[in-house]
Amino acid sequence: MPNAPKEYTRLPGKKKNFLIGYYSLWLGTDHLLYIFSRFGIEDYKRFYFKDIQAVITRKTATGKIQNLILFIFCIIFSLMALYWKGWSVFNWSMAGLMAILFVINWLRGPTCVSHLHTAVQTEKLHSLYRLKTAKKVMNRLRLLVEQAQGKLARENIGEMGVKAPTVEISPIRREMTHLSTGQEGMKVHKILFALLILDGLVTYLGLFYNQVTITLFGTIISMAACILVIIALVRQHGSNLKSSLCMITWAALGYLCINMFTGYIFYFVVIFRNPKMSQNQWELINAMSQISPWDSSMMMGIFIFSICSALIIGLPGLIISRRG
């Protein structure tokens, strides 16, 4: 008995959600199936070929930003490996990991954002976020939509005397304006402002407890916030986000730059006072953690500035981004 034909064929492209689940596209006989899967639960959306008006893909700078961040971290860990001999194995391992991720991300090609338009809705196709993949899907989908709707030359539309919808499957539309970001566009902003609030709380905790874990945790939060603020600024460029949200995101960048600058000053002050610790990163971090802000008016001022700035920027930013 011959095998039954497959009802659906999976299209190239797969995008994981921030925490759980992933998006994928499947090709049916007369429609496109869009699936969001998570923990055995799947959400389905069907787009029939006869209803598709346009699929628009726009190249983004996200891939370049990712490559830049990975390259910077690769350089940082390489310099740390050369400077701190006691942690050379760990730092060289991290530098190698960043280099591998950089090469993989570079080989995958430019990033993009894709939207599917029908007469009643616009859906973001999360799985088509790489330009190479989007082009493959576009070329395949164009033929199926033309078979379902037929070809209609642009010059013949005016002769019909009515405003008929056009079928347009375009690999790239550089000239189009940025589509509405909606809740998806503000996801990075929400995470950024939530991290700033967490950063302020961790800094406040550091006023009363001098522990290495608090210092390391605060450093990780700050590094993650620095990465997210760059991504948020890239995404909000040319978007229709509220001006207040855009301004507070720039304020977050300013705060993080000042915070990083003061952190480096404090770091070099500790090295200057304890030159022997420069070869042992763990002892240096431990020494920095043991310094209480109550023993230095300058440190207390830095702590108060960090706490107030993180909360003043984080709380309103989170509220504005949640309200949309």
Secondary structure, DSSP 8 states (H G I E B T S, - for coil): ------S-EEEEEEEE-SSS-EEEEEE-SSEEEEEEEETTEEEEEEEETTT--EEEEEEESHHHHHHHHHHHHHHHHHHHHHH-GGGHHHHHHHHHHHHHHHHHHHHT--EEEEEEE-SS-EEE-TT--BHHHHHHHHHHHHHHHHHHH----GGGHHHHTS-----EEES--TTS-----HHHHTHHHHHHHHHHHHHHHHHHHTTT---HHHHHHHHHHHHHHHHHHHHHHHHHTTS---HHHHHHHHHHHHHHHHHHHHHHHHHHHHHHH-GGGGG-HHHHHHHHHH--GGG-HHHHHHHHHHHHHHHHHHHHHHHHHHH-
